[in-house]
Structures are given as C-alpha cells and as structure tokens.
Amino acid sequence: MRGFLGLALLLWALAGCAPGPVENHFPGVLIIAVDALRADRVGVYGYERHLTPAIDAFAADPDA
C-alpha cells in the first residue's frame, strides 16, 4: 500500500511539471467551403456581375 501511495504521489507531482510554451512555426490555414457557388459566377474568375465582393477582395490581397 505504501508503494502505491508513493507512486501515486510521484505521478501527481510530475503532472504539474508542464513543458514551457511551444512556438507555432506553422502558418494559419483558412479553409472556405461553399456548397452552391459555381466558379463561373465569381468575379475573380471573370464574371461581369458583382456578386462576390468579399471573395474578390480576398483573392486580390490574401494577406490582408
């Protein structure tokens, strides 16, 4: 019983030893899924009508 209690105490103490903060070296990824949008209706692909202003602005400057 003493061995079990000692092991439990040791594991409990080690659980509090968390590693330091880890830097994230991966860029952020944004996935946009649109169900009923056809590519031939998006302004960035040459469609004349102004139906997708947000998508067109994002395509013009994706780092903004």
PEMO-V539963 format. One record per residue. N is the residue number from 0. RES is the residue in one small letter. OMEGA is omega as a letter, one per 40 degrees, with the letter a starting at -180 (NA if undefined). D_LAST is the distance of its C-alpha to the last C-alpha in whole Angstrom. Layout:
# PEMO-V539963
n: {N,N}
res: {RES,RES}
omega: {OMEGA,OMEGA}
d_last: {D_LAST,D_LAST}
This chain:
# PEMO-V539963
n: {0,1,2,3,4,5,6,7,8,9,10,11,12,13,14,15,16,17,18,19,20,21,22,23,24,25,26,27,28,29,30,31,32,33,34,35,36,37,38,39,40,41,42,43,44,45,46,47,48,49,50,51,52,53,54,55,56,57,58,59,60,61,62,63}
res: {m,r,g,f,l,g,l,a,l,l,l,w,a,l,a,g,c,a,p,g,p,v,e,n,h,f,p,g,v,l,i,i,a,v,d,a,l,r,a,d,r,v,g,v,y,g,y,e,r,h,l,t,p,a,i,d,a,f,a,a,d,p,d,a}
omega: {i,i,i,i,i,i,i,i,i,i,i,i,i,i,i,a,a,i,i,a,a,i,i,a,a,i,i,a,i,i,i,i,i,a,a,i,i,a,a,i,i,a,a,i,i,i,a,a,a,a,a,a,a,i,i,i,i,i,i,a,a,i,a,NA}
d_last: {62,61,59,57,56,56,53,51,51,50,47,46,46,44,41,40,39,36,34,31,28,26,23,20,20,18,14,13,14,13,16,16,20,21,25,26,23,24,22,25,23,20,19,17,20,22,23,24,24,20,21,17,15,12,12,13,9,8,10,9,6,6,4,0}
